[in-house]
Amino acid sequence: MGMWIGRNRKARVTYGFDEIALVPGEVTINPNEVDTSFKIPRPDGSFIALKIPIIASAMDGVTDVRFCIEMGKLGGLGVINLEGVQTRYANPSDVLDQIVKAGKEDVTKLIQKFYTEPIKEELIARRVEELKAAGVLAAVSSIPQKAERFGCIAQEAGADLFVVQSTVSTVKHISTEYKSLDLADFCRKMRIPVIIGNTVTYNVTEQLMGCGVAGVLVGVGPGAACTSRGVLGLGVPQVTATVDCAAARDYFHKITGRYIPIITDGGMSKGGDVCKALACGSDAVMVGSAFARAQEAPGKGNHWGMATPHANLPRGTRIKVGVTGSLKQILYGPATVDDGSQNLIGAITTCMGSVGAATIREFQETEIIIAPSIKTEGKLFQTVQSVGMGTR
């Protein structure tokens, strides 16, 4: 499998969202009658049930308590970064304002400075309690090295879901400088679901699922504000990564009877990308830049990668996406822009209806074709005028 790239070395051909298309079905369904729900398994065998298969990324320019409350009321889920400004500062508004206003030459250094402020454990509990007081699910995220301590605090405060997230996640992490997270032991101790990420391969996905996780995040470096692919050279295009990890999920389900969802994370800014991710086998998606455009987002039309504050090797940048409408508009419309960045749920339900899929599981069986010209064929005027599909 693969192609020769030189003497004695082969490489696989892989695909991203712009290189494939979904084929309409032989039967179509009324978009109002399809089921977009998404379930996350709990350790006790019950489920967290979401109306829509979309999660907002734990990025400081995207989610805060206010945003997550609105996201929860609209049927989705927002995740708060426990190592961001929300837990370093009791009132992070001024910090966020300075990051937003900084020039591009100074912004990375400024972000690094703000993120040297110690994390205050009492703020972890406070953020969770604020979410619960509003009657929505509380989901929070940390890196593996902080997961045991922060997971315990968040769980005791009433959190519903804990996300362990790093640039690359594996079950076997070797280090002599610090204690590695024993993921299986951590999942056994936690009374709430644990989602782990990120990965892009079949074998690692299967190994992570064997540790008792409730979900696996798929994607290394595709996010709009992430620079890991440029800084480290790491990554697999999201279509191939999703298909590979979905195959691992299906095999794991076959041999264990446990269905562990995979969540494509990053690289999707428009409805068509989300539809393709789901059709490629994902059970849900995690999105950042699309929600950074919401009026409720704390970054005021800006957001930055989770690894941007790294003291020695930043792997993210601040990008400006602008504010285009409310979170409700971005999720449900009515869309007032023509580029597919609003009414994401409308895009999903319409696409599901067009391929004849009544559920997400059926949507995962959609016929897919390799179509590198799908976004440019017949779109010359849009491209020249930078409208519709001619925008980036």
Secondary structure, DSSP 8 states (H G I E B T S, - for coil): --EEEETTEEE-----GGGEEE---SS---GGG-B--EEEE-TTS-EEEESSSEEE---TTT--HHHHHHHHHTT-EEEEETTSHHHH-SSTHHHHHHHHHS-TTTHHHHHHHHTTS---HHHHHHHHHHHHHTTS--EEEE-HHHHHHHHHHHHHHT-SEEEEE-SS--S----SSS----HHHHHHH-SS-EEEEEE--HHHHHHHHTTT-SEEEE-SS-STTB-HHHHH-----HHHHHHHHHHHHHHHHHHHS----EEEESS--SHHHHHHHHHTT-SEEEESHHHHTBTT-TTSSEEE-TTTT-SS---B-EEE----B-HHHHHH----SSSS-S-HHHHHHHHHHHHT-SBHHHHTT--EEE-TTTTTTT-HHHHHHT-GGG--
